[in-house]
Amino acid sequence: MTVLRIFTIALITLCTAVAWAILGSTLQIRTHESSSQMGSEVADVWGFPLKQLHPSAFYHAPTGNNRKVTLQPDSSHVEVTLQSEPKKRGLLWHRTYSVQFSAAYQFTNPTPIPQTIYVQYQLPSKEASYTNFAFTLGDESLRRAVPKAGVITEALTVPAKGTAPLKVSYESRGMDSWQYTFPDASRVQGFELVMQTDFAEINFPSGTGSPTARDRLKGRYWWTYPDVLSAPAIGMDMPKVLKAGPVAARISFFAPVSLVFFFTVLMLMGVVMGINLHPMNYFFLAAGCFAFQLLFAYLVDLVPLHLSFVIAAVVSLLLVCGYIRAVGGKRMLRVALPAQFAYMVLFSYSFFFDGMTGLMITIGAIVTLALLMTFTARVNWAEQLAGKKRVLPTPPTIPPAPPGKLPAAV
């Protein structure tokens, strides 16, 4: 193992790293194009994040200026069922969902005379579609209630100190998150919301409040506001879904780290075992490792993410380990197989889990260092780097014996 040979192997590693960088950049471009084209298509079908606003009402005060007096519901009972239904388009998964919403509100006429109360109900989104929509104010179901600019406004004459019940229900679809919000600085009284989900991964959007009670086994959550000023919004993010494009790109960008570990182990263990592979051997090994990310990058369009990863990993293992077996024998194979599996496969699989990659690389580096220190402790690096081998003394030459006589013992 000479310095020139090490430099050549390093150059091969650098060229392979450039190829991985190009592959990762290509994946990023494909992902961006897929996000731009497919994202709008998914939004057209499934809609955007839904935000349901708390309803309000008003009446005209019997004064000279005929001013509006705003009313908030005295009591509210809301039930929401969220079902995660992620959809795949190109290299991306979109966090789509369906929602079933039903709510019962009650408004009170606070004056000692009858009032015409105007109830305003804003739908979550102008672009969303609503099926099985029902809007009942008082005792009358307003089947012809039509929103204007996304808001339904209906009037009801309420007797003095009387109440006006409002019931609303609908089914719709959205993307990424669902929220229930309140007007700024409003006073919320007698409010309860019950949410049912069909997924276990719970994440509340920024700016929303935590549930008052929860039953995670059944996927039910309760928010109760008996009497709250500036009540926080209520919301739920859809579960995260692994996106093939970003995962494949990150694996490609970090693959050179794995290759450095792999080649380091092969070179040092080759010194210990007396098997020094030629730089051309390392060139083919680098190509076999590169085949892993290349095949994975183009399989994820057609095959599920995990299955694509398994197929690409098996193909790369067969290429690399088969070649190692041919040029280095079984002894070298016993080193190369676990090394490639650990550095190329396990390191890459850590990108499937958020926050695990750095820990995996750190643990792998420490374990590798410990093993290499153990196996190379007795190596004479001065001789190895100089390319010299220890010369054994030549045994003395025994002169030929005369005919008919046995040679004398040395």
C-alpha positions in Angstrom: 0.0 0.0 0.0 1.9 3.1 -1.3 1.0 6.8 -1.0 0.4 6.9 -4.7 -2.1 4.1 -4.5 -3.9 5.8 -1.6 -4.0 9.0 -3.7 -5.5 7.2 -6.6 -8.2 5.6 -4.5 -9.0 9.0 -3.0 -9.4 10.4 -6.5 -11.8 7.6 -7.4 -13.8 8.3 -4.3 -13.9 12.0 -5.2 -15.1 11.3 -8.7 -17.8 9.0 -7.4 -18.9 11.7 -4.9 -19.3 14.2 -7.8 -21.5 11.6 -9.6 -23.6 11.2 -6.4 -23.9 15.0 -6.2 -25.2 15.2 -9.8 -27.7 12.4 -9.1 -28.9 14.1 -5.9 -29.3 17.4 -7.8 -31.2 15.7 -10.5 -33.6 14.2 -8.0 -34.1 17.6 -6.4 -35.0 19.1 -9.8 -37.4 16.2 -10.5 -39.0 16.6 -7.1 -39.5 20.3 -7.5 -41.1 19.8 -10.9 -43.3 17.1 -9.5 -44.3 19.3 -6.6 -45.2 22.2 -8.9 -47.2 20.2 -11.3 -48.8 17.5 -9.2 -49.3 19.7 -6.1 -51.8 21.9 -7.9 -53.6 18.9 -9.3 -54.0 17.4 -5.9 -55.2 20.7 -4.5 -57.8 20.9 -7.3 -59.1 17.5 -6.3 -58.7 17.6 -2.5 -58.6 21.3 -1.7 -56.4 23.2 0.6 -55.9 23.2 4.4 -59.3 23.8 6.0 -59.9 26.4 8.7 -63.4 26.5 10.2 -64.2 29.8 11.8 -66.4 30.0 14.9 -69.8 31.5 13.9 -71.2 34.8 15.1 -74.4 36.8 14.9 -75.5 40.4 15.1 -78.6 42.5 15.5 -79.4 46.2 14.9 -79.7 48.0 18.2 -82.9 50.2 18.3 -80.9 53.5 18.7 -80.5 56.5 16.5 -77.4 55.3 14.7 -78.8 51.8 14.2 -75.5 50.2 15.2 -74.7 46.5 15.0 -74.3 44.5 18.2 -72.2 41.3 17.8 -73.3 38.1 19.5 -71.2 35.0 20.2 -72.8 31.5 20.8 -73.7 30.8 24.4 -73.0 27.2 23.9 -71.3 25.1 21.2 -70.9 21.4 20.7 -68.7 20.4 17.8 -67.8 16.9 16.6 -65.1 16.3 14.0 -63.9 13.1 12.4 -60.6 13.2 10.5 -59.5 10.4 8.2 -56.0 10.5 6.7 -55.9 9.5 3.1 -52.4 10.3 1.7 -52.1 10.4 -2.1 -48.9 9.8 -4.2 -48.2 11.9 -7.2 -44.8 11.5 -8.9 -42.0 11.5 -6.3 -44.1 13.0 -3.6 -46.8 12.0 -1.1 -49.5 14.6 -0.3 -51.1 14.6 3.2 -54.7 14.6 2.1 -57.7 13.8 4.4 -61.4 13.7 4.6 -63.4 15.4 7.4 -66.9 14.9 8.7 -68.1 18.0 10.6 -71.2 18.5 12.7 -71.9 21.3 15.2 -74.8 22.6 17.3 -74.7 26.3 18.5 -77.1 28.4 20.5 -77.5 32.2 20.3 -79.5 34.2 22.8 -81.3 37.5 22.4 -80.1 39.5 25.3 -82.7 42.3 24.9 -86.1 42.6 26.5 -87.7 42.9 23.1 -87.9 40.7 20.0 -84.9 41.0 17.7 -84.1 40.0 14.2 -80.8 38.2 14.6 -78.5 37.7 11.6 -76.4 34.6 11.9 -73.1 34.4 9.9 -71.4 31.2 9.2 -68.1 31.1 7.2 -67.2 28.0 5.4 -63.6 26.7 5.8 -62.6 27.4 2.2 -64.1 28.9 -0.9 -62.4 26.3 -3.1 -63.5 23.2 -1.2 -66.5 21.2 -2.0 -69.1 20.2 0.6 -71.3 17.1 0.5 -74.3 16.3 2.7 -74.4 19.9 3.7 -77.1 20.8 6.2 -77.8 24.2 7.7 -80.6 24.5 10.2 -81.5 27.8 12.0 -84.2 27.6 14.6 -86.7 25.0 13.6 -86.3 25.4 9.9 -83.8 23.6 7.7 -82.5 26.1 5.1 -81.8 23.8 2.2 -81.3 26.7 -0.2 -78.8 28.5 1.9 -76.1 29.7 -0.5 -72.8 31.2 0.7 -71.7 34.6 -0.7 -67.9 35.1 -0.7 -67.7 31.9 1.4 -70.2 33.2 4.1 -73.8 32.1 4.8 -75.9 34.8 6.4 -79.4 34.0 7.5 -81.9 35.9 9.7 -84.3 34.7 12.4 -86.7 36.7 14.6 -86.0 35.7 18.2 -88.3 36.7 21.1 -87.1 38.6 24.1 -84.5 36.6 26.0 -85.2 33.8 23.6 -82.7 31.5 21.9 -81.8 30.7 18.3 -80.3 27.2 17.8 -78.0 26.6 14.8 -77.0 23.2 13.5 -74.5 22.7 10.7 -73.0 19.5 9.2 -71.1 18.7 6.1 -68.4 16.4 4.7 -65.3 17.8 2.9 -61.7 17.1 2.0 -58.5 19.0 2.6 -54.8 18.8 2.7 -52.0 19.0 5.4 -54.0 20.3 8.4 -57.5 21.0 9.8 -58.2 23.9 12.2 -61.0 25.5 14.1 -60.4 29.2 14.9 -62.0 31.9 16.9 -62.3 35.7 16.3 -59.5 37.7 17.8 -60.2 38.9 21.4 -63.6 37.2 21.5 -65.1 35.6 24.6 -65.9 31.9 24.1 -68.4 30.3 26.5 -69.8 26.8 26.8 -67.6 25.5 24.0 -66.7 21.8 23.5 -65.1 20.1 20.6 -64.6 16.4 20.2 -62.2 15.1 17.6 -61.9 11.6 16.3 -58.9 10.5 14.3 -57.9 7.3 12.5 -54.1 7.8 12.9 -51.7 7.6 15.9 -49.2 10.2 15.0 -50.4 13.4 16.6 -49.1 16.8 16.0 -50.9 20.1 16.8 -50.2 23.0 14.4 -48.3 26.0 15.7 -50.5 28.5 17.4 -53.1 26.0 18.5 -54.0 24.8 21.9 -53.5 21.3 23.4 -56.6 19.2 24.1 -58.2 19.3 27.6 -58.5 15.5 27.6 -57.4 12.7 25.3 -57.7 9.0 24.7 -54.9 8.1 22.4 -55.9 4.4 22.2 -59.3 5.3 20.7 -58.0 8.4 18.9 -60.4 10.8 20.6 -59.5 14.3 21.8 -61.5 16.9 23.7 -61.2 20.7 23.9 -63.4 22.4 26.5 -63.6 26.2 26.9 -66.2 27.0 29.7 -65.5 30.7 29.6 -62.3 31.8 27.9 -61.0 35.2 26.5 -58.9 35.0 23.4 -59.4 31.2 23.1 -56.6 29.5 21.2 -57.3 27.8 17.9 -57.8 24.1 17.7 -56.1 22.0 15.0 -54.5 18.8 13.9 -51.7 18.2 11.4 -52.0 15.1 9.2 -49.4 12.4 9.8 -46.0 12.8 8.1 -45.5 10.6 5.0 -42.1 9.6 3.7 -41.6 11.5 0.4 -39.5 9.4 -2.0 -37.9 12.3 -3.9 -36.4 14.1 -0.8 -35.3 10.8 0.8 -33.6 9.6 -2.3 -31.8 12.9 -2.8 -30.5 13.0 0.8 -29.3 9.4 0.5 -27.3 10.4 -2.7 -25.8 13.5 -1.1 -24.6 11.6 1.9 -23.4 8.4 0.1 -19.8 9.6 -0.2 -19.5 9.4 3.6 -20.5 5.8 3.5 -18.0 5.1 0.6 -15.2 6.6 2.6 -15.9 4.3 5.5 -16.2 1.3 3.3 -13.0 1.9 1.4 -11.1 2.7 4.6 -12.0 -0.6 6.0 -11.1 -2.5 2.8 -7.7 -0.8 2.6 -6.7 -1.3 6.2 -8.0 -4.8 6.5 -6.3 -5.6 3.2 -3.0 -4.6 4.7 -3.6 -6.8 7.7 -4.5 -9.8 5.6 -1.9 -9.1 2.9 -4.5 -8.5 0.2 -3.9 -5.2 -1.5 -6.5 -4.5 -4.1 -5.5 -2.5 -7.2 -7.1 1.0 -7.7 -9.0 -0.4 -10.7 -10.6 -2.9 -8.3 -11.7 0.1 -6.2 -13.1 1.8 -9.3 -15.4 -1.1 -10.0 -16.3 -1.3 -6.3 -17.3 2.4 -6.4 -19.4 1.8 -9.5 -21.2 -1.1 -7.7 -21.9 1.1 -4.7 -23.1 3.9 -7.0 -25.5 1.5 -8.6 -27.4 1.3 -5.3 -28.5 5.0 -5.3 -28.9 5.1 -9.1 -31.3 2.2 -9.2 -33.2 3.4 -6.1 -33.6 6.9 -7.6 -35.5 5.6 -10.6 -37.4 2.7 -8.9 -39.3 4.9 -6.5 -41.4 6.3 -9.4 -42.8 2.8 -10.1 -42.4 0.7 -6.9 -43.2 1.5 -3.2 -40.5 3.2 -1.3 -39.4 0.4 1.0 -39.5 -2.2 -1.7 -37.4 0.0 -4.0 -34.8 0.4 -1.3 -34.6 -3.4 -0.7 -34.3 -4.2 -4.4 -31.6 -1.5 -4.9 -29.7 -2.7 -1.8 -29.7 -6.4 -2.8 -28.5 -5.6 -6.3 -25.6 -3.5 -5.0 -24.6 -6.1 -2.4 -24.5 -8.8 -5.1 -22.4 -6.6 -7.5 -19.9 -5.5 -4.9 -19.6 -8.7 -2.8 -19.5 -10.9 -5.9 -16.7 -8.8 -7.3 -14.8 -8.9 -3.9 -15.2 -12.7 -3.8 -13.6 -12.9 -7.3 -10.6 -10.6 -6.7 -10.0 -11.0 -3.0 -11.3 -14.4 -2.0 -13.5 -15.5 0.8 -11.3 -13.9 3.5 -11.9 -10.4 2.0 -15.6 -11.2 1.4 -16.0 -11.8 5.2 -14.9 -8.2 5.7 -16.6 -6.5 2.7 -20.1 -8.0 3.2 -20.8 -6.7 6.7 -18.9 -3.4 5.9 -21.0 -2.6 2.9 -24.2 -3.6 4.6 -23.4 -1.4 7.6 -22.1 1.7 5.7 -24.1 1.7 2.5 -27.4 0.0 3.5 -27.9 0.8 7.2 -26.6 4.4 6.9 -28.9 5.0 3.9 -31.9 3.5 5.7 -31.4 5.9 8.6 -32.7 8.6 6.3 -36.2 7.0 6.6 -36.3 8.3 10.2 -36.0 12.0 11.2 -33.1 12.8 13.4 -31.4 9.4 13.2 -28.8 9.9 10.5 -26.3 11.8 12.6 -26.5 9.4 15.5 -26.1 6.4 13.1 -23.0 7.9 11.5 -21.5 8.8 14.9 -22.0 5.3 16.3 -20.7 3.7 13.1 -17.6 5.9 13.1 -16.8 5.0 16.7 -17.3 1.3 16.2 -15.2 1.4 13.0 -12.4 3.2 14.8 -12.4 0.7 17.6 -12.2 -2.3 15.3 -9.5 -0.8 13.1 -7.4 0.1 16.0 -7.6 -3.4 17.3 -6.8 -5.2 14.0 -4.0 -2.8 12.8 -2.2 -2.3 16.1 0.7 -4.5 15.0 1.1 -3.2 11.5 4.4 -1.5 10.6 3.1 1.5 8.8 6.5 2.8 7.8 7.1 -0.4 5.8 3.6 -0.4 4.4 3.5 3.2 3.2 7.1 2.8 1.8 5.9 -0.1 -0.3 8.7 -2.3 1.2 8.5 -5.8 2.5 10.7 -7.3 5.2 13.4 -9.4 3.4 14.0 -12.8 4.9 17.7 -14.1 5.1 18.7 -16.4 2.2 19.5 -19.9 3.4 23.1 -21.1 2.7 23.7 -23.0 -0.5 24.6 -26.6 0.0 27.4 -27.7 -2.5 26.6 -30.8 -4.5 27.9 -34.0 -3.0 30.5 -36.1 -4.9 29.1 -39.1 -6.7 28.4 -42.0 -4.4 28.6 -39.9 -1.2 25.8 -38.4 1.0 26.1 -34.7 1.7 27.4 -33.7 5.1 24.9 -32.4 7.6 24.9 -28.7 7.9 
